[in-house]
Amino acid sequence: MLIIFASRTGNVRRFVNKAVELSVLHLRTCELPDLIPFQQAHLVTYTDPMGAVPPMVENFLTRHHRKILSVSGSGNRNWGRDFAAAVDRIHQQYGIPINLKFELSGTPSEIQAFVDYINNEPETMETRVRILKFRTDSCVTCAAVTDALDRHNIPYRDVNPFDHPDLAAQYRVRSVPTVVVFEGDREVLRMVGYKPEVIEQIKKLFQ
Ligand SMILES: Cc1cc2nc3c(=O)[nH]c(=O)nc-3n(C[C@H](O)[C@H](O)[C@H](O)COP(=O)(O)O)c2cc1C
């Protein structure tokens, strides 16, 4: 799992580094404004004056908010109502779940809570954009769809409708390949057969 973070004076950086030491999972980190290609990540930010979201975090979210699983933020309680308010603003604007608001570089128990949230990430949190790819082994077009998704590093869950007739019925799948794309619980795209233009649309959701 990847943690993307922004830090101006080092508090968030210290928090993230301690979280990496504590986690049983292999956590990778990436500090803004540098960015590596990624499919999903947790975001940690500091808070700017009057509870503002730092501009580099704003820029990042404009392009990548769909791939962010949770937001956490550092602030200072001296700012009263604006304490770590960047987190609330990000949550309100993009609907990203809040993991943690903490002061400065966090206490050991806060860091543990942050790590527990990530380690225990249930299925509902696996990603905000989810893809079900219905396919069978003998289907040549299905293999082409798989190749296209893999080539673009697009994550999906493979479903054979004969093994999972319940899922096929639930998502009204009548032929393979069918790719169904969800944002949260909402279906946002569907591709029946192989349509390169729809693959391009799906790709954009993960950029
Ligand atoms: C000019 C300035 C304005 C700040 N405004 C807020 C604020 O509105 N709310 C808040 O909770 N923290 C505020 N802070 C505190 C920082 O968000 C906090 O110190 C944070 O730990 C900084 O993280 P960093 O060291 O990783 O940059 C402000 C800090 C500075 C220097």
The ligand as an SDF file (V2000), in Angstrom:
LIG
                    3D

 31 33  0  0  0  0  0  0  0  0999 V2000
    1.3670   29.6950    8.6510 C   0  0  0  0  0  0  0  0  0  0  0  0
    0.7700   28.4610    9.2740 C   0  0  0  0  0  0  0  0  0  0  0  0
   -0.6000   28.3090    9.2820 C   0  0  0  0  0  0  0  0  0  0  0  0
   -1.1900   27.1790    9.8490 C   0  0  0  0  0  0  0  0  0  0  0  0
   -2.5670   27.0320    9.8550 N   0  0  0  0  0  0  0  0  0  0  0  0
   -3.1350   25.9620   10.4590 C   0  0  0  0  0  0  0  0  0  0  0  0
   -4.5560   25.8030   10.5270 C   0  0  0  0  0  0  0  0  0  0  0  0
   -5.3310   26.6090   10.0410 O   0  0  0  0  0  0  0  0  0  0  0  0
   -5.0570   24.7100   11.1590 N   0  0  0  0  0  0  0  0  0  0  0  0
   -4.2410   23.7730   11.7240 C   0  0  0  0  0  0  0  0  0  0  0  0
   -4.7540   22.8150   12.2830 O   0  0  0  0  0  0  0  0  0  0  0  0
   -2.9040   23.8850   11.6450 N   0  0  0  0  0  0  0  0  0  0  0  0
   -2.3350   24.9490   11.0430 C   0  0  0  0  0  0  0  0  0  0  0  0
   -0.9740   25.0720   10.9920 N   0  0  0  0  0  0  0  0  0  0  0  0
   -0.1580   24.0330   11.6250 C   0  0  0  0  0  0  0  0  0  0  0  0
    0.4050   22.9930   10.6630 C   0  0  0  0  0  0  0  0  0  0  0  0
   -0.5730   22.4350    9.8370 O   0  0  0  0  0  0  0  0  0  0  0  0
    1.0420   21.9230   11.5100 C   0  0  0  0  0  0  0  0  0  0  0  0
    2.1420   22.4880   12.1930 O   0  0  0  0  0  0  0  0  0  0  0  0
    1.4940   20.7050   10.7540 C   0  0  0  0  0  0  0  0  0  0  0  0
    1.9770   19.7570   11.6900 O   0  0  0  0  0  0  0  0  0  0  0  0
    2.5940   21.0280    9.7670 C   0  0  0  0  0  0  0  0  0  0  0  0
    2.9860   19.8300    9.1280 O   0  0  0  0  0  0  0  0  0  0  0  0
    4.4130   19.7260    8.4070 P   0  0  0  0  0  0  0  0  0  0  0  0
    5.4500   19.9450    9.4600 O   0  0  0  0  0  0  0  0  0  0  0  0
    4.4470   18.3270    7.8740 O   0  0  0  0  0  0  0  0  0  0  0  0
    4.4440   20.7670    7.3370 O   0  0  0  0  0  0  0  0  0  0  0  0
   -0.3810   26.1880   10.4190 C   0  0  0  0  0  0  0  0  0  0  0  0
    1.0260   26.3410   10.3890 C   0  0  0  0  0  0  0  0  0  0  0  0
    1.5890   27.4650    9.8250 C   0  0  0  0  0  0  0  0  0  0  0  0
    3.0910   27.6100    9.8210 C   0  0  0  0  0  0  0  0  0  0  0  0
  1  2  1  0
  2  3  1  0
  2 30  2  0
  3  4  2  0
  4  5  1  0
  4 28  1  0
  5  6  2  0
  6  7  1  0
  6 13  1  0
  7  8  2  0
  7  9  1  0
  9 10  1  0
 10 11  2  0
 10 12  1  0
 12 13  2  0
 13 14  1  0
 14 15  1  0
 14 28  1  0
 15 16  1  0
 16 17  1  0
 16 18  1  0
 18 19  1  0
 18 20  1  0
 20 21  1  0
 20 22  1  0
 22 23  1  0
 23 24  1  0
 24 25  2  0
 24 26  1  0
 24 27  1  0
 28 29  2  0
 29 30  1  0
 30 31  1  0
M  END
$$$$
